[in-house]
C-alpha cells in the first residue's frame, strides 16, 4: 500500500559531524571496540559495557537537543498522579523536565488507544500479525499532524510511526521509532516508552535522539540500570539493521519476516 502523503519534505536535517557524546554513567556506555556507533554497527550481541571512555559518533547522527516529538504522542512533561517526580536537565540555556516512563494502552476490542495523558483516542484500524500490531487513527486537536500510523514490534522493543503532517509542519523524516517495552495481551497491548527515539530518513541516515533524557532519567532513579542498558542495546541494534539495509526500514524488517504496510 502507498504511504499517505509520500515522503515528507523539510528544511533539511542537522549537519553530520563527529559529535562528542555527553559522558554517561559507565554501565550504560555501549561500545564497539572504542566507538559508540560506527558507520555500520556490529550486532547487539557483540557489544559490551564500556569503561567510561569518551566516544564520538561516526556516520549515524546523535541528537540531544532540539528535535522534539509531538505533545501527548511524544516526550512532553506531563506528570501523572502516583508517578515519581520528574528530573531536570539543561540543554544549552534551557532547563527541561525529564518525565517518568510513559505508558500507552491499545485496546483491540474497544478499538481505542489510551495515550500517556490518559486520553482515550478512537482507532480507525487495528491489524494483528504474529510479530506485531498495526494501528491507524486520526489525531483530532493536533496542530502539527492529522493522522498517525504505528507498528508495534515486541521482539525489537520498537514502535515505528508515520506522522501525517499538516501543511507548514512537515519534518525531514520518513519514520519515527520509539524504543521501549511492549506487553502483548489477548485483546490489549501496552507500551512503556524508554526515552530513546530514532529518526529514519530513507536512504540517507538515522538520527538517535533523546540520549540525554535516558541518562538523566537513570541518574534520577526514574529507570533502573537494566532498563537503561536495554534501551541502548535496542537502539544500537536498530541502527545496525537500518545501516545494513541502506537506511530502509521496510527492507530491514522484511528481511526478518516483518512485512510492514502503510496507508
C-alpha positions, 0 to 999 in steps of 0.5 A: 500500500502507498504511504499517505502523503509520500515522503515528507519534505523539510528544511533539511536535517542537522549537519553530520559531524563527529559529535562528542557524546555527553559522558554517561554513567559507565554501565550504560556506555555501549561500545564497539571496540572504542566507538559508540556507533560506527558507520555500520554497527556490529550486532547487539550481541557483540557489544559490551559495557564500556569503561567510561571512555569518551566516544564520538559518533561516526556516520549515524547522527546523535541528537540531544537537543532540539528535535522534539516529538509531538505533545501527548504522542511524544516526550512532553512533561506531563506528570501523572498522579502516583508517578515519581517526580520528574528530573531536570536537565539543561540543554544549552540555556534551557532547563527541561523536565525529564518525565517518568516512563510513559505508558500507552494502552491499545485496546483491540476490542474497544478499538481505542488507544489510551495515550500517556495523558490518559486520553482515550483516542478512537482507532480507525484500524487495528491489524494483528500479525504474529510479530506485531500490531498495526494501528491507524487513527486520526489525531483530532486537536493536533496542530502539527499532524492529522493522522498517525500510523504505528507498528508495534514490534515486541521482539525489537522493543520498537514502535515505528510511526508515520506522522501525517503532517499538516501543511507548514509542519512537515519534518525531514523524516520518513519514520519515527521509532520509539524504543521501549517495552511492549506487553502483548495481551489477548485483546490489549497491548501496552507500551512503556516508552524508554526515552530513546527515539530514532529518526529514519530518513530513507536512504540517507541516515538515522538520527538517535535522539533523546540520549540525554533524557535516558541518562538523566532519567537513570541518574534520577532513579526514574529507570533502573540500570537494566532498563537503561542498558536495554534501551541502548542495546535496542537502539544500537541494534536498530541502527545496525539493521537500518545501516545494513539495509541502506537506511530502509526500514521496510527492507530491514524488517522484511528481511526478518519476516516483518512485512510492514504496510502503510496507508 
